Amino acid sequence: RQRLSGCDLLSDGSVRGSYRVGYDGRDFLSFELGSGRLVAADGAAEITRRRWEQDGTMAEGWT
């Protein structure tokens, strides 16, 4: 599993952040800090996205 997190300070003073999870060099899920939502890369990831959003604990840990 590969994880990548990033944070950018924009010229207007706002912050843009993201967290991405991948497997075998392929994107799986990403979390957009500004919108507070998970984005699935494919159908298999969509199943996980729904479970994580229903549970609510994954996004809470990233915000």
C-alpha positions as CSV (number, residue, x, y, z in Angstrom):
1,R,0.0,0.0,0.0
2,Q,1.3,3.5,-0.9
3,R,0.1,6.6,0.9
4,L,0.7,10.2,-0.2
5,S,-0.4,13.3,1.7
6,G,0.1,16.9,0.7
7,C,-0.7,20.4,1.8
8,D,-0.4,23.6,-0.2
9,L,-0.6,27.2,1.2
10,L,-2.4,29.2,-1.6
11,S,-1.7,32.9,-2.4
12,D,-5.0,33.9,-0.7
13,G,-3.9,32.3,2.6
14,S,-6.2,29.3,2.3
15,V,-4.9,25.7,2.6
16,R,-5.5,22.9,0.1
17,G,-4.7,19.4,1.3
18,S,-5.2,15.9,0.1
19,Y,-4.5,12.3,1.1
20,R,-4.2,9.5,-1.4
21,V,-4.1,5.7,-1.0
22,G,-2.9,3.4,-3.8
23,Y,-2.0,-0.3,-4.2
24,D,0.5,-1.8,-6.6
25,G,1.3,1.6,-8.1
26,R,-2.4,2.4,-8.9
27,D,-4.6,5.0,-7.3
28,F,-7.4,3.6,-5.1
29,L,-8.9,6.4,-2.9
30,S,-8.2,10.1,-2.3
31,F,-9.5,12.4,0.3
32,E,-9.9,16.1,-0.5
33,L,-9.5,18.2,2.6
34,G,-11.4,21.2,1.3
35,S,-14.5,19.4,0.4
36,G,-14.2,16.7,3.1
37,R,-15.0,13.9,0.6
38,L,-13.5,10.7,-0.5
39,V,-13.0,10.1,-4.2
40,A,-12.9,6.5,-5.6
41,A,-10.6,5.7,-8.5
42,D,-12.6,2.7,-9.7
43,G,-15.5,0.3,-8.8
44,A,-13.6,-1.6,-6.2
45,A,-12.6,1.6,-4.5
46,E,-16.2,2.8,-4.6
47,I,-17.2,-0.1,-2.2
48,T,-14.5,1.0,0.3
49,R,-15.4,4.7,-0.1
50,R,-19.1,3.9,0.7
51,R,-18.1,1.9,3.8
52,W,-15.6,4.5,5.0
53,E,-18.1,7.4,4.5
54,Q,-20.9,5.4,6.2
55,D,-18.6,4.7,9.2
56,G,-17.4,8.3,9.2
57,T,-14.2,7.7,11.2
58,M,-11.7,7.8,8.4
59,A,-12.6,11.3,7.2
60,E,-12.7,12.6,10.8
61,G,-9.1,11.5,11.3
62,W,-8.0,13.5,8.3
63,T,-9.8,16.8,9.1
